[in-house]
Amino acid sequence: MFSTTVSDNYQLRAENLIYEINDKLIINGISFSVTSGEMLFIEGSNGSGKTTLLRILSGLMQADEGKITWNGKNIEEDRIEFNQQLTYLGHSTGVKAELSTLENINFFSSLSGLPQKENSQSAIEWVGLKGYENSPGRHLSYGQQRRIALTRLLMEPSQLWILDEPFAGLDKKMIGALEKRFKAHVDNGGLLVLTSHQHIELDQVNTTRLQLG
């Protein structure tokens, strides 16, 4: 289920990122690179700038100074290519209240414009939502909505995952399944950037840690 074919090496690079709010430095001169087969684990207390940094890396915000490159090109130079290779999951699930579980999953999977890696039913079963296919988003708990968002990690063929607290609202079984998915992604040449307050069991994954604050 988790196999992918990677023909190229990919790199996400940040150079001297600076971002401030009301004259307060939130991001102060951060530089790093992540390449195929690596994970960057961003750590820090609440308010240390983790979410801000992830949003900048995803192109949802702009740093005051510095640049972000994808395979040597500024991410602003070819946003279509960058966005096709990116899966970003933030605090908001993005689930549409009026759409069913199945409709939400199909909506997410259509965003990149690329072929799905798995079908919708496989994704529903992977996240433990079998039986909720026709339930509207408004009737689902936050944890269930998070699971819908996580189906993107199974279905989208993106190389770069940027995930903000991906374990929030999940039980131990789903956390375990997600850890295995992370390892499979990195083992197959993917790039993973994440924040988490929880300990994760990825000892065999090539990991760099970045401390903020």
C-alpha positions, 0 to 999 in steps of 0.5 A: 500500500505504501510503495512509491517510485522516486526517480529524483532527489528533492531538496527543501532549503531555507536560508536566513529566514526572518519574520517579526510581528510588532517589532518582535522577532518570531523567526530569527535567521533560521537556515536548514535543508531537508533532502529526499529520505530525511525528516526535519523535526521542529521543536519548541514551546507554544509561541516559539514560532513553529506554526509560523515557520511551517506556514512560511515553508509552505508558501502560505506566508512570506518571511520578511527576509530570507528565501525558500527554495525547492530543488534550487528554485525559489518556491515563488518561481513555480508555485504550481510545481511546488504545490503539486509536490506539497502536502500541508496539514495545519491545525485546521482540518479543512473539512467542509461541513456540508460534504460527506466523509467520502465527498471531502476525501474526493475533494482533497484528492482532486486538489493537486490535479495528480492521479490518486495513489489509493482509492477513497475506500482504502483511505477511509478504512486506513483512518478508521472511518468505515461506516462514516462514508456518508456522514456530513462533516458537521456531524463528525468530531474534531478527531474524525475530521483530522482523520479525513485530512490525514487521508491525503497522506495516503492518496496524494503522490506528493514528495514533501509533507509539512505537518503541524501537530499531526497527532492531535486528536488521535488515539494510540492506534491511529498514531501508530499507523501514522508513524508507520506511514511516516517511515514508509514515506521517508524510506521511499525518498520522501521529505517530512517536516513536522512539529509535535508535542508527542514522542514519536517512534521513528528511531530508524529515520534519518532525522534532523532536529530544529529547536525554536525559542 
